[in-house]
Amino acid sequence: MGRCGVTLCGLTQYQRILSIGKHLNMPFTHPNPLTSSGVGPDPSDPLLVKWIKPDDINPIIIADQVVNGSAFRDPTTAWWSKDGHWRMLVGSRRKHRGISYLYRSKDFINWVRAKHPIHSKSNTGMWECPDFFPVALEGKEGLDTSVLGNNVKHVLKNSLDMTRFDYYTLGTYFTKMDKYVPDNTSEDGWGGLRYDYGNFYASKSFFDPSKNRRILWGWANESDSKEDDVNKGWAGIQADVEATFSFSSLDKAEAFDPSWVNAQDLCAQKGSKLQGGVGPFGLLTLASQDLEEFTPVFFRIFKATNKHVVLMCSDATSSSIKSNLYKPSFAGFLDVDLSTGKIPLRSLIDHSVVESFGAGGKTNILSRVYPALAVGNQAHLFVFNNGTEPITVENLQAWSMGNADIQ
């Protein structure tokens, strides 16, 4: 996906319907047209393919004198509150302090900035593409963005321009003060939790009421040449692979050095070729027949003082015989219950993207790779184990994806 635009990122379908409906004198009787049977500008166009740009109104907020206008972008999806106001956040910064400003509106046309940001943090730089939504304390279903309650927490995500990664915290939204306070369970800054520990940035989300889920999409930056990018054409998912790896013992796990706090550095140091105790084991994706090219996605288990530490890696170092490419090792530590003796892995693979989910998505890593040999029918998938502890592949399922219908 391309990155969020400066002025339109976060404007959702129902926001556009509201402003156009008002322009055409088509009143809405429900405060949230997304949950009603509201109509588009043309009732004969139920898929909302055609749009009319109003000449006299514009729902986009303009930065006032207090706000840094050169660092002011990427509004969130708005939510409706019982006090009769819509609310949305806009990312910004003041010197080195990252900021999410909150704005309110009764008609979705005229917006007023709250006196205080909903949240900010020193020494984090520009906050791009903020995202703010509720999550239930129990269950796996998503929640409409406007939901509040005692059994609800909120997620605040910010894309930090200085690191080019997406970070989030879980916390409490105090509605009367319009303030968000992160829990003390994760760091609120550069060392905090991330949606994805790979090449993933500027994400946005929305609630899908048809399946009670939240849909998240993000930007996976290209790093090959413009010519190669055009020549390879459509880059869609080729394969969906699920595997479950099991082990009978952790006795051979390597000792974990407490100084290994950076998972990405540890992955680059250990790699997939250096033999270990329990691992490295996993998949070799987008591999050429003779392994001149391959992108390994793998686990390595270490023994710390009072627990085991699981490292998950997606290493692009050997992904292509081409030179002058960005081929990093991405990694994250995986919080998984090892008492089952199993670690599941799912990878979605296309021409240049390997997106992997460890233990059902507890750690996710996206790698952007550009093989020259492992292309099309010459792209192979292998399982591997370079550890001394035997690893069993209990389950391996793979599906090829149909071609995209591009018109």
Residue pairs with C-beta under 8 A, 6 or more apart in sequence:
1 217
1 218
1 219
1 220
2 219
3 129
3 201
3 202
3 219
4 10
4 73
4 74
4 128
4 129
4 202
4 204
4 219
6 73
6 74
7 60
7 73
8 60
9 73
9 74
9 75
9 129
9 204
10 74
10 75
10 76
10 77
10 88
10 129
10 204
11 59
11 60
11 75
12 34
12 77
12 78
12 206
13 34
13 48
14 32
14 33
14 34
14 38
15 59
15 78
15 108
16 51
16 59
17 28
17 33
17 38
17 39
17 40
17 41
17 48
18 28
18 33
18 59
18 108
19 54
19 57
19 58
19 59
19 108
19 109
20 26
20 40
20 41
20 51
20 52
20 54
21 27
21 28
21 33
21 38
21 39
21 41
22 57
22 107
22 108
22 109
23 52
23 54
23 56
23 57
24 41
24 52
26 39
26 41
28 36
28 38
29 36
30 36
30 38
31 80
31 84
32 80
32 146
34 209
35 144
35 209
40 46
40 48
41 50
41 51
41 52
42 50
57 109
59 108
59 109
59 111
61 75
61 90
61 103
61 111
61 113
63 69
63 72
63 92
64 113
66 113
67 92
67 101
67 113
68 92
68 93
68 94
71 92
71 93
71 126
72 90
72 91
72 92
72 101
73 90
73 91
73 92
73 128
74 90
74 91
74 128
74 129
74 130
74 159
74 202
75 88
75 89
75 90
75 103
76 88
76 89
76 90
76 130
76 131
76 132
76 204
77 88
77 131
77 133
77 145
77 204
77 205
77 206
77 207
78 86
78 87
78 88
78 105
78 108
78 145
79 86
79 87
79 88
79 145
79 146
80 86
80 146
81 87
81 146
81 175
84 106
85 104
85 105
85 106
86 104
86 105
86 106
86 108
87 102
87 103
87 104
87 105
87 178
88 102
88 103
88 111
89 100
89 101
89 102
89 103
89 118
89 130
89 132
90 100
90 101
90 103
90 130
91 98
91 99
91 100
91 126
91 127
91 128
91 129
91 130
91 158
91 159
92 98
92 99
92 100
92 101
92 126
92 127
93 99
93 125
93 126
93 127
94 120
96 122
96 123
96 124
96 125
97 120
97 121
97 122
97 123
97 124
98 120
98 121
98 124
98 125
98 126
98 127
98 158
98 160
99 117
99 119
99 120
99 127
100 117
100 118
100 119
100 120
100 127
100 130
100 132
100 156
100 158
100 180
101 113
101 114
101 117
101 118
102 113
102 114
102 117
102 118
102 178
103 111
103 112
103 113
103 114
104 111
104 112
104 114
105 111
105 112
114 178
116 178
116 179
118 132
118 156
118 178
118 179
118 180
119 156
119 179
119 180
119 181
119 182
121 188
121 189
123 189
124 158
124 160
124 162
124 189
124 190
125 160
125 161
125 162
126 160
126 161
126 162
127 158
127 159
127 160
127 161
128 158
128 159
128 160
128 161
128 202
129 157
129 158
129 159
129 166
129 202
129 203
129 204
130 156
130 157
130 158
130 159
131 155
131 156
131 157
131 158
131 168
131 203
131 204
131 205
132 145
132 154
132 155
132 156
132 157
132 173
132 180
133 143
133 145
133 154
133 155
133 205
133 207
133 214
134 143
134 144
134 145
134 147
134 148
134 152
134 153
134 154
134 155
134 173
135 142
135 143
135 152
135 153
135 154
135 155
135 170
136 143
136 151
136 152
137 151
137 152
137 153
138 151
141 212
141 213
142 207
142 208
142 212
142 213
142 214
143 152
143 207
143 214
144 207
144 209
145 206
145 207
148 173
148 175
153 170
153 171
153 172
153 183
154 170
154 171
154 172
154 173
154 180
155 168
155 169
155 170
156 168
156 169
156 171
156 180
156 182
157 166
157 167
157 168
157 195
157 203
158 166
158 167
158 168
159 165
159 166
159 167
159 201
159 202
159 203
160 166
160 167
160 190
163 190
164 201
164 221
165 194
165 200
165 201
166 194
166 195
166 196
166 200
166 201
166 202
166 203
166 218
167 189
167 190
167 192
167 193
167 194
168 192
168 193
168 194
168 195
169 182
169 183
169 186
169 188
169 192
169 193
170 182
170 183
170 185
170 186
171 180
171 181
171 182
171 183
172 180
172 181
172 183
173 179
173 180
174 180
174 181
182 188
186 192
186 193
187 193
194 332
195 203
195 216
195 218
195 364
196 218
196 364
196 365
196 366
197 263
197 264
197 312
197 330
197 331
197 332
197 363
197 364
197 365
198 314
198 330
198 355
198 364
198 365
198 366
198 367
199 220
199 221
199 328
199 330
199 366
199 367
199 368
200 218
200 219
200 220
200 364
200 366
201 218
201 219
201 220
201 221
202 218
202 219
203 216
203 217
203 218
203 219
204 216
204 217
204 218
205 214
205 215
205 216
205 217
206 214
206 215
207 213
207 214
207 215
208 214
208 215
220 353
220 366
220 368
221 368
222 229
222 352
222 368
223 325
223 326
223 368
223 370
224 322
224 325
224 352
224 370
228 370
232 351
232 352
234 404
234 406
235 350
235 351
235 352
235 353
236 350
236 351
236 401
236 403
236 404
237 348
237 349
237 350
237 401
238 349
238 350
238 351
238 379
238 400
238 401
239 347
239 348
239 349
239 350
239 381
239 398
239 399
239 400
239 401
240 346
240 347
240 348
240 349
240 398
240 399
240 401
241 283
241 285
241 346
241 347
241 348
241 349
241 381
241 396
241 397
241 398
241 399
242 344
242 345
242 346
242 395
242 396
242 397
242 398
243 282
243 283
243 344
243 345
243 346
243 383
243 393
243 395
243 396
243 397
244 342
244 343
244 344
244 345
244 393
244 394
244 395
244 396
245 281
245 282
245 299
245 342
245 343
245 344
245 345
245 391
245 392
245 393
245 394
246 341
246 342
246 343
246 391
246 392
246 394
247 278
247 301
247 341
247 389
247 390
247 391
247 392
248 341
248 389
248 390
249 389
250 278
250 301
250 303
250 308
250 338
250 389
251 389
252 277
252 278
252 387
252 388
252 389
253 277
253 278
253 301
253 302
253 303
253 308
253 389
254 276
254 277
254 278
254 300
254 301
254 302
254 303
255 302
255 303
256 302
256 303
256 304
256 309
258 304
258 305
260 266
263 311
263 312
263 313
263 331
263 332
263 333
264 328
264 329
264 330
264 331
266 311
266 331
267 311
267 313
267 315
267 329
267 330
267 331
268 315
268 317
268 328
268 329
270 276
270 280
270 300
270 311
270 313
271 280
271 313
271 315
271 317
271 329
272 280
272 282
272 284
272 296
272 298
272 313
272 315
272 384
272 386
273 386
274 280
274 386
275 386
275 387
275 388
276 300
276 386
276 387
276 388
277 301
277 387
277 388
277 389
278 300
278 301
278 387
278 389
279 298
279 299
279 300
279 301
279 385
279 386
279 387
279 389
279 391
280 296
280 298
280 299
280 300
280 313
280 384
280 385
280 386
280 387
281 298
281 299
281 300
281 383
281 384
281 385
281 386
281 387
281 391
282 296
282 297
282 298
282 299
282 345
282 383
282 384
283 296
283 297
283 298
283 345
283 347
283 381
283 382
283 383
283 384
284 291
284 294
284 295
284 296
284 380
284 381
284 382
284 383
284 384
285 294
285 295
285 296
285 297
285 347
285 349
285 354
285 381
286 293
286 294
286 295
286 319
286 349
286 354
286 369
286 371
286 374
286 379
287 293
287 294
287 295
287 374
287 379
287 380
287 381
287 382
288 294
288 371
288 373
288 374
288 378
288 379
288 380
289 378
289 380
291 318
292 321
292 373
293 318
293 319
293 320
293 321
293 371
293 372
293 373
293 374
294 318
294 319
294 374
294 382
295 314
295 315
295 316
295 318
295 319
295 354
295 367
295 369
295 371
296 313
296 314
296 315
296 318
296 384
297 312
297 313
297 314
297 345
297 347
297 354
297 356
297 365
297 367
298 312
298 313
298 315
298 384
299 310
299 311
299 312
299 313
299 334
299 343
299 345
299 358
300 310
300 311
300 313
300 387
301 308
301 309
301 310
301 311
301 338
302 308
302 309
302 310
302 311
303 309
308 338
309 333
310 333
310 334
310 335
310 336
310 338
310 343
311 331
311 333
311 334
312 331
312 332
312 333
312 334
312 356
312 358
312 363
312 365
313 329
313 330
313 331
313 365
314 329
314 330
314 331
314 354
314 356
314 365
314 366
314 367
315 329
315 330
315 331
315 367
316 326
316 327
316 328
316 329
316 330
316 367
316 368
316 369
317 327
317 328
317 329
318 327
319 325
319 327
319 367
319 369
319 370
319 371
320 327
320 369
320 370
320 371
320 372
321 371
321 372
321 373
322 370
322 372
325 370
326 368
327 369
330 365
330 366
330 367
331 365
332 358
332 363
332 364
332 365
333 363
334 343
334 358
334 359
334 362
334 363
335 359
335 362
335 363
336 343
336 358
336 359
336 362
342 394
343 358
343 359
344 358
344 359
344 360
344 395
345 356
345 357
345 358
345 359
346 356
346 357
346 360
347 354
347 355
347 356
347 357
348 354
348 355
348 356
349 355
349 381
351 375
352 368
352 369
352 370
353 366
353 367
353 368
353 369
354 366
354 367
354 369
355 364
355 365
355 366
355 367
356 364
356 365
356 366
356 367
357 363
357 364
358 364
358 365
371 379
374 380
381 398
383 393
383 396
385 391
